[in-house]
Amino acid sequence: MADSTATAAGPRGHGTREAVLFGGVYGAVLASSMVAALSQYGHTSRASRRYDALWLLVTALASALAHGYAHFIAERAPQRRWDGLRFLVDEWPLVAAVLPTVLILAGAGWGWWPANDVEYPAFALNIALLFGIGLVTARLSRRGWLAALAIGAVDALLGLLVVVANALIK
């Protein structure tokens, strides 16, 4: 039986809502995990925060590249010349979800705010981002407010688990 999601025009694209949800959640959890890993050793100088921001951005870009490439390879539809690039561009929500945390780390590195304990505002931001992504996508899927709040809370719980794991590791 033929795959009804692929057309003669090209491979199946992922819906924008699906891509934003997946990429946003993946990016926010990735950002929290990276901040936890990078701050584990207590380096709090401005230079180390700039380095952390750069590493987070490089990691997000590498993750987007790997994920887009995996989609390209896994697609069973006939492939055209620019399909690979389209799969990479489709990963923009992952990178976009990481950018606020990159800005928090870079801002600490540039002296906009103290470089010490900047991971806590980054964790809070990512937990709020996860909640917001879950809430908005649930509402866009026509779920009721109670269900949307529950979905947002479950998404935020992912971020909270990273914070708890970071506290236990330290």
N, C-alpha and C positions, 0 to 999 in steps of 0.2 A: 504494500500500500504506500502510495507516495505521501511525502510530508506536506501537509496542507499549509504549513507556515512559510514554506519557501515558494517563490514564484519564479516564473521564467525571467523576470526582470532582474533577479539577483537574490542574494541570501536574505533570510529573515532578519529584520532589524528588531532591536529591542525597543519596546515602548518607552517614551520619555519618562513616564511615571515610574516604570520598573527600573530604568537606569538610574534615576535620581534616588529612589529608595535604596537600591542595592549599593550604588556608589557612595551615597551619603552615609549610610550606616557603616559600610566598609571603611570609608575614609576617616570617619570620626573615631571608630574603634582603633584603627591603625594609628591615628594621631595620639590617642591616649596611651596606647601600648608603647609607642616610640618615646613619648615623653617620660613614661615610667622607666623604660630601659635606659634612656640617656641620662636621667637624673638620679639613677640608682647609686652612683658613686659620689654624689654630693658636689660635683663641680658646679660652682655657681658664679663664676666670673662672667663678665660681659662677653669676653671672647668665647667662652664655652657655650654661652647661650646663642651666639651667632652661628657657631659650629652646629649646635643642635638644630637650629632652624634650617640650616642648609641640608643637614642629613635627613631631616624629616621631609623636606621637599624632594630630595633625590630619591628617597624611599617611595614616596607617593608616585613620582613619575615612573620609577621602575616597576612598581606594582601595577600601575595603569597599563604600561607597555606589555607586561607579562600577561595580564588579564585580557587585554585586547588581542594579543597574539594568540592566546589560547582559544578565544572565540573564533578567530579567523581560521585556525587549523581545524577546530571541531565542526565548523559549518559544513554541511554536506551538500549544499547547493552549488551550482556552477559558480566559479569565481571570476570576477572581472578585475581589471588592472587596479582600480582604486578601492576595492573592497577592504583590503588590509588597512588602508589609511582610515576608512570609515569606521572600522572596528576600534581603532586606536582613539579616534575623536569621540566615539561613544563613551569612552571612559572618563570624560571630563568631570562628572559629579564626584568621582573618587578624589581627584586632585582638588576640586573646589572645596570639598569638605575638610581638607587638610589645611587649606590656606589661612583660616583664622588662627589656628594653633601656630602655624609658621610665623604669623604676624605677632602673636604674643611673645614667642621666643626671640624673634628678631628685635622686637621693641625693647625687650630687656637687654639684649646685646647692644643696642644703640643708645641705651641710657634713658629711654622714655619712662621706665619704671624700674624698681629694684630687680636685680637678676636673681636674688635669693628667693626660694620658694615659689617661683613662677609656675611650677607645675600644677599647683592647686587651682589657680584661675584657669589654666588650660584644661584641667580635668572638668571643672565646673562648666566651662563653655562647651566642651564636647558632650557632656551629659545633657545639657540643655539642647544642644543641636540634635542629639539622638531623639530626645523627647519630641522636639518640634517636627522632625522628619516623620516620625511615626504618626503623630497627630495629624499633620497636614495630608499625608498620603492616605491615611484611613478616611479622613473626611472627603477627600477627592474621590475615593472609592465608594462614596455614599453610605458610609457606616455612620451609625448614630454617635452622638457625643460621648456617651458612656463607653462604647466600644473603642472609639478613637482615643479617648484618654487612657484606656487600658493598654492599647497597642503602643502609644507613646511611652507609657510607664515601663512596659516590657523592653522597649528599645533603650530607654534610659538605664535600665537595669544592666544592660550589656556594658555600658560605660562605667557604671558603679562597680561592677565586678572587676574591671581593670584597676580601678582605684583601690579596692580592697586587696587585690593581689599585690599591688605595688606596696601597700602598707605592710603586708605580711612578709614580703621579700626584704624590705629594709629592716 
